[in-house]
Structures are given as C-alpha cells and as structure tokens.
Amino acid sequence: MSSSICAAAPSAAATSHRAILLFLPLALMSALLNSSVPTPLYPHYQQALALSDVSLTLIYGGYAGGVLISLFGVGNLAGRVSDLRAMILPALLAVLGGALLFSLADSFWSLLLARVLAGIGTGALTGAANVALLRFGPRDGGKRAALSATLSFTAGLALGPVFSGLALQLEFYPTQLPFLLIMGLAACAMAGVALSWPARAQGAP
C-alpha cells in the first residue's frame, strides 16, 4: 500500500511540473499579446475618438511607463520570493484588467490606463515567470527556460498584430474581439498557475 503511494507521488509531481511549464509560457504570451494587439488599432482609435498625435504618443508610451513602474516596484523581488504565485497571479490580473479596459475604451484616459496596466502586468510577470521556468525546468543550465520564454515572447509579439489586423480588416469587433481572446488566455493561465503549482516549490528559495 505504502509503496503504491510512494510511486504515485513522483508521478503526480512530474505531471504538475509538466503542467506548470505549459501555463507559464501561456502567461507570458498573453502579456505580450496585450502589448502588441493594439498596434494596428491606433489609427482607428485616433479617428473614432478624435485623438491628437500627442495623445496617441502618450497612450503608446503608457506601456513603457507601466513596465518601468513594475520594474522599479517589484523587479528585484522575483529571485527572493519563495512562492512566485504571489507575483505571477496579480501580474496576470493586471494583464486581464488592461485587456478589459481596452475592450471597453471610449476615451483617451481609458486607453492610457489600459496601456499602463498592460505594462505593469508585463513588467511584473516577466521576471517572476522566468524565475519560475528556471526553478521547474530541467537542470540544463536554463536552456529550456530561455527557449520557452523566447518562444512565448516571439509568439505574443508576432501574433498580436495579426489578430487585431485581421479583425480590423474583416470589421469584426476589432476593438473587442482581440482583447476578449487575451482575457481568455490570461484567465486560463491564472487558473493553470494556481492549480498546477508544484507543492514542493512553495517553500523553495
């Protein structure tokens, strides 16, 4: 009886590790999608909301401002936090909140706040998720973690303009549908990270 329990424990741990190594890249990709999806939509926002070039520049720069806020605020904490869910889940909530604001945006201020929230979420998530990938990944000098992070970043940055550009071209809810997709991915990543986090890592340095 005890031997079967002992045999099942490593199997469950391995399954948990495999799952978290899928949800962490998904979290990163959702954050980068939230960064890149708005790009083709800015001319649409400018025309629909009568925004000046200066206003559009401020909105665009709001993302960098959000990233800087998070980096100065929590950027050095990831390596010292034992349970990184305390950083990853709020960061994903910021990503989701930014996408929600974008989907409802009807003014300069709502667009600016959405962009700042997206930046805060991305900045806070990037360090924590990368540290988690290193902790849970194979002991290969971080090669697998670096590959996963790179693929997630590349996919998010490349696919975002494709999704919003296609929705814009088809005139199919271009300012809502791409952000609903991001919210779905971020929510899925939040649930996956919360539920599949390996138990033995909660007290890890």
Contacts in CASP RR format, 6 or more apart in sequence:
PFRMAT RR
TARGET T0000
AUTHOR 0000-0000-0000
METHOD contacts of the structure
MODEL  1
MSSSICAAAPSAAATSHRAILLFLPLALMSALLNSSVPTPLYPHYQQALA
LSDVSLTLIYGGYAGGVLISLFGVGNLAGRVSDLRAMILPALLAVLGGAL
LFSLADSFWSLLLARVLAGIGTGALTGAANVALLRFGPRDGGKRAALSAT
LSFTAGLALGPVFSGLALQLEFYPTQLPFLLIMGLAACAMAGVALSWPAR
AQGAP
13 198 0 8 1.000
13 199 0 8 1.000
13 200 0 8 1.000
16 196 0 8 1.000
16 197 0 8 1.000
16 198 0 8 1.000
16 199 0 8 1.000
17 136 0 8 1.000
17 137 0 8 1.000
17 198 0 8 1.000
19 192 0 8 1.000
19 196 0 8 1.000
20 132 0 8 1.000
20 136 0 8 1.000
20 192 0 8 1.000
20 193 0 8 1.000
20 196 0 8 1.000
20 197 0 8 1.000
20 198 0 8 1.000
21 133 0 8 1.000
21 136 0 8 1.000
21 137 0 8 1.000
21 148 0 8 1.000
23 188 0 8 1.000
23 189 0 8 1.000
23 192 0 8 1.000
23 193 0 8 1.000
23 196 0 8 1.000
24 88 0 8 1.000
24 129 0 8 1.000
24 132 0 8 1.000
24 133 0 8 1.000
24 136 0 8 1.000
24 148 0 8 1.000
24 189 0 8 1.000
24 193 0 8 1.000
25 133 0 8 1.000
25 148 0 8 1.000
25 149 0 8 1.000
25 151 0 8 1.000
25 152 0 8 1.000
26 152 0 8 1.000
26 185 0 8 1.000
26 188 0 8 1.000
26 189 0 8 1.000
27 88 0 8 1.000
27 91 0 8 1.000
27 92 0 8 1.000
27 125 0 8 1.000
27 129 0 8 1.000
27 186 0 8 1.000
27 189 0 8 1.000
27 190 0 8 1.000
27 193 0 8 1.000
28 125 0 8 1.000
28 126 0 8 1.000
28 129 0 8 1.000
28 149 0 8 1.000
28 152 0 8 1.000
28 153 0 8 1.000
29 152 0 8 1.000
29 153 0 8 1.000
29 155 0 8 1.000
29 156 0 8 1.000
29 185 0 8 1.000
30 92 0 8 1.000
30 95 0 8 1.000
30 182 0 8 1.000
30 184 0 8 1.000
30 185 0 8 1.000
30 186 0 8 1.000
30 189 0 8 1.000
31 91 0 8 1.000
31 92 0 8 1.000
31 95 0 8 1.000
31 118 0 8 1.000
31 121 0 8 1.000
31 122 0 8 1.000
31 123 0 8 1.000
31 125 0 8 1.000
31 126 0 8 1.000
31 186 0 8 1.000
32 122 0 8 1.000
32 152 0 8 1.000
32 153 0 8 1.000
32 155 0 8 1.000
32 156 0 8 1.000
32 157 0 8 1.000
33 156 0 8 1.000
33 159 0 8 1.000
33 160 0 8 1.000
33 163 0 8 1.000
33 178 0 8 1.000
33 181 0 8 1.000
33 182 0 8 1.000
33 185 0 8 1.000
34 95 0 8 1.000
34 98 0 8 1.000
34 99 0 8 1.000
34 102 0 8 1.000
34 118 0 8 1.000
34 119 0 8 1.000
34 122 0 8 1.000
34 179 0 8 1.000
34 182 0 8 1.000
34 186 0 8 1.000
35 63 0 8 1.000
35 118 0 8 1.000
35 119 0 8 1.000
35 122 0 8 1.000
35 156 0 8 1.000
35 157 0 8 1.000
36 156 0 8 1.000
36 157 0 8 1.000
36 158 0 8 1.000
36 159 0 8 1.000
36 160 0 8 1.000
36 161 0 8 1.000
37 102 0 8 1.000
37 160 0 8 1.000
37 161 0 8 1.000
37 163 0 8 1.000
37 164 0 8 1.000
37 178 0 8 1.000
37 179 0 8 1.000
37 182 0 8 1.000
38 102 0 8 1.000
38 115 0 8 1.000
38 164 0 8 1.000
39 160 0 8 1.000
39 161 0 8 1.000
39 164 0 8 1.000
40 161 0 8 1.000
40 164 0 8 1.000
40 165 0 8 1.000
40 168 0 8 1.000
41 164 0 8 1.000
41 165 0 8 1.000
41 168 0 8 1.000
41 174 0 8 1.000
41 175 0 8 1.000
42 56 0 8 1.000
42 59 0 8 1.000
42 60 0 8 1.000
44 168 0 8 1.000
44 174 0 8 1.000
44 175 0 8 1.000
45 51 0 8 1.000
45 56 0 8 1.000
45 59 0 8 1.000
45 105 0 8 1.000
45 111 0 8 1.000
45 175 0 8 1.000
46 53 0 8 1.000
46 56 0 8 1.000
49 106 0 8 1.000
49 107 0 8 1.000
49 108 0 8 1.000
49 111 0 8 1.000
51 59 0 8 1.000
51 108 0 8 1.000
55 108 0 8 1.000
58 108 0 8 1.000
58 112 0 8 1.000
59 108 0 8 1.000
59 111 0 8 1.000
59 112 0 8 1.000
59 115 0 8 1.000
60 115 0 8 1.000
61 115 0 8 1.000
62 112 0 8 1.000
62 115 0 8 1.000
62 116 0 8 1.000
62 119 0 8 1.000
63 115 0 8 1.000
63 116 0 8 1.000
63 118 0 8 1.000
63 119 0 8 1.000
63 122 0 8 1.000
64 119 0 8 1.000
65 116 0 8 1.000
65 119 0 8 1.000
66 115 0 8 1.000
66 116 0 8 1.000
66 117 0 8 1.000
66 118 0 8 1.000
66 119 0 8 1.000
66 120 0 8 1.000
66 121 0 8 1.000
66 123 0 8 1.000
67 119 0 8 1.000
67 120 0 8 1.000
67 122 0 8 1.000
67 123 0 8 1.000
69 116 0 8 1.000
69 119 0 8 1.000
69 120 0 8 1.000
70 91 0 8 1.000
70 119 0 8 1.000
70 120 0 8 1.000
70 121 0 8 1.000
70 122 0 8 1.000
70 123 0 8 1.000
70 124 0 8 1.000
71 123 0 8 1.000
74 87 0 8 1.000
74 124 0 8 1.000
75 123 0 8 1.000
75 124 0 8 1.000
75 127 0 8 1.000
77 87 0 8 1.000
78 84 0 8 1.000
78 87 0 8 1.000
78 127 0 8 1.000
78 128 0 8 1.000
78 130 0 8 1.000
78 131 0 8 1.000
79 131 0 8 1.000
81 87 0 8 1.000
81 128 0 8 1.000
82 202 0 8 1.000
82 203 0 8 1.000
82 204 0 8 1.000
82 205 0 8 1.000
83 197 0 8 1.000
83 201 0 8 1.000
83 202 0 8 1.000
83 203 0 8 1.000
84 128 0 8 1.000
84 129 0 8 1.000
84 131 0 8 1.000
84 132 0 8 1.000
84 135 0 8 1.000
85 193 0 8 1.000
85 194 0 8 1.000
85 197 0 8 1.000
87 124 0 8 1.000
87 125 0 8 1.000
87 128 0 8 1.000
88 125 0 8 1.000
88 128 0 8 1.000
88 129 0 8 1.000
88 132 0 8 1.000
88 193 0 8 1.000
89 190 0 8 1.000
89 193 0 8 1.000
89 194 0 8 1.000
90 124 0 8 1.000
91 120 0 8 1.000
91 121 0 8 1.000
91 122 0 8 1.000
91 123 0 8 1.000
91 124 0 8 1.000
91 125 0 8 1.000
91 128 0 8 1.000
92 121 0 8 1.000
92 125 0 8 1.000
92 186 0 8 1.000
92 189 0 8 1.000
92 190 0 8 1.000
92 193 0 8 1.000
93 190 0 8 1.000
94 117 0 8 1.000
94 118 0 8 1.000
94 119 0 8 1.000
94 120 0 8 1.000
94 121 0 8 1.000
94 124 0 8 1.000
95 117 0 8 1.000
95 118 0 8 1.000
95 121 0 8 1.000
95 122 0 8 1.000
95 125 0 8 1.000
95 182 0 8 1.000
95 186 0 8 1.000
96 182 0 8 1.000
96 183 0 8 1.000
96 184 0 8 1.000
96 186 0 8 1.000
96 187 0 8 1.000
96 190 0 8 1.000
97 114 0 8 1.000
97 117 0 8 1.000
97 183 0 8 1.000
98 113 0 8 1.000
98 114 0 8 1.000
98 115 0 8 1.000
98 117 0 8 1.000
98 118 0 8 1.000
99 114 0 8 1.000
99 118 0 8 1.000
99 179 0 8 1.000
99 180 0 8 1.000
99 182 0 8 1.000
99 183 0 8 1.000
99 186 0 8 1.000
100 179 0 8 1.000
100 183 0 8 1.000
101 110 0 8 1.000
101 111 0 8 1.000
101 113 0 8 1.000
101 114 0 8 1.000
101 117 0 8 1.000
102 111 0 8 1.000
102 114 0 8 1.000
102 115 0 8 1.000
102 118 0 8 1.000
102 175 0 8 1.000
102 179 0 8 1.000
103 175 0 8 1.000
103 176 0 8 1.000
103 179 0 8 1.000
103 180 0 8 1.000
103 183 0 8 1.000
104 110 0 8 1.000
105 111 0 8 1.000
105 114 0 8 1.000
105 175 0 8 1.000
129 149 0 8 1.000
130 145 0 8 1.000
130 149 0 8 1.000
133 144 0 8 1.000
133 145 0 8 1.000
133 148 0 8 1.000
133 149 0 8 1.000
134 142 0 8 1.000
134 145 0 8 1.000
135 201 0 8 1.000
135 204 0 8 1.000
136 198 0 8 1.000
136 201 0 8 1.000
137 144 0 8 1.000
137 145 0 8 1.000
138 144 0 8 1.000
160 178 0 8 1.000
163 177 0 8 1.000
163 178 0 8 1.000
163 181 0 8 1.000
164 174 0 8 1.000
164 178 0 8 1.000
165 174 0 8 1.000
167 173 0 8 1.000
167 174 0 8 1.000
167 177 0 8 1.000
167 178 0 8 1.000
168 174 0 8 1.000
END
